[in-house]
Amino acid sequence: MTDINLFIEPDDLKLKINKNKYIKILDATFYLPDSGLNAEKEYNDKHIKGAVFFDINKIADPQNSLPHMIPSKEIFSEMMKNLGLNNDDEIIIYDNSPILSSARAWFLLRYFNHNKIFILKGGIKNWLKHNGMITSDLTVINKGNFTAQNEKKDLIKSLSNMIELSNKNDQLILDARSYNRYLGTAKEPRPGLPSGHIPNSKSLPSSDLINKDGILKNEEELKVIFNNNEISQDDSIIATCGSGVSACVISLALFTLGKFDVPIYDGSWTEWASSGQSIAEGNN
């Protein structure tokens, strides 16, 4: 079941904190550039005791101008060591996003073959509802020994992959952005980026997969959503979005239904739209 294998309840996390020294807690909150919100400031003001800030913008390939692209395993390893992570750690991820950036952090750790990962159900809001303790105290970090394993390279699609997939139109490309951004009727949050979508892609907003409390919908609800959108688990699926974050929610949702290792297009719309590729609008 989803809740047992992937998500952890706030009360269960309290028990783990008290009993298990081999856990690490990551605050992976992230906001879009036009949100006016500052995730790192929020972390500094209020976080679960012992949590470290998993900054999606910085845990990225420093040589790539695109936002938060997956780094090499050497760079990722060093970044995780600097956060105090060890290979034997059980990692708990939470956010205030809701769930979007926890899904991205989960995806990154799985990409580098770390599998002892839980997501705090409902993020910090649910933690507070269950009287979880928070602090503004600085977390003392002892450098860890985390060493990324060989990448699951099948989990990532490149621009050239996507051009071929779009032209062939024989696999299902799911776009996790809002429907209006997909249609091209809403501006992109990154200035100067054209609106629209990848030709032959299909809209599936990540917000449709999340309930009002910021919790991934349950398995039965997810099945209904996928069925209503004529999406089968037998389909070959690739998830895309604006910059590789909310696409991970689609991958996460399908993972909970037993369809593992759904890849994302890491460059997503930011790369596609800025590289001069053809752009579709409306329902085309």
Secondary structure, DSSP 8 states (H G I E B T S, - for coil): -HHHHTEE-HHHHHHHHHH-TTEEEEE-----TTS---HHHHHHHSEETT-EE--TTTSS-TT-SSTT----HHHHHHHHHHTT--TT-EEEEE-SS-SHHHHHHHHHHHHTT---EEEETTHHHHHHHTT--EE-S------------S--GGGEE-HHHHHHHHHH--SEEEE-S-HHHHHT-S--SSTT----B-TTEEE--GGGGB-TTS-B--HHHHHHHHHHTT--TTS-EEEE-SSSSTHHHHHHHHHHTT-----EESSHHHHHHHTT---B-TT-
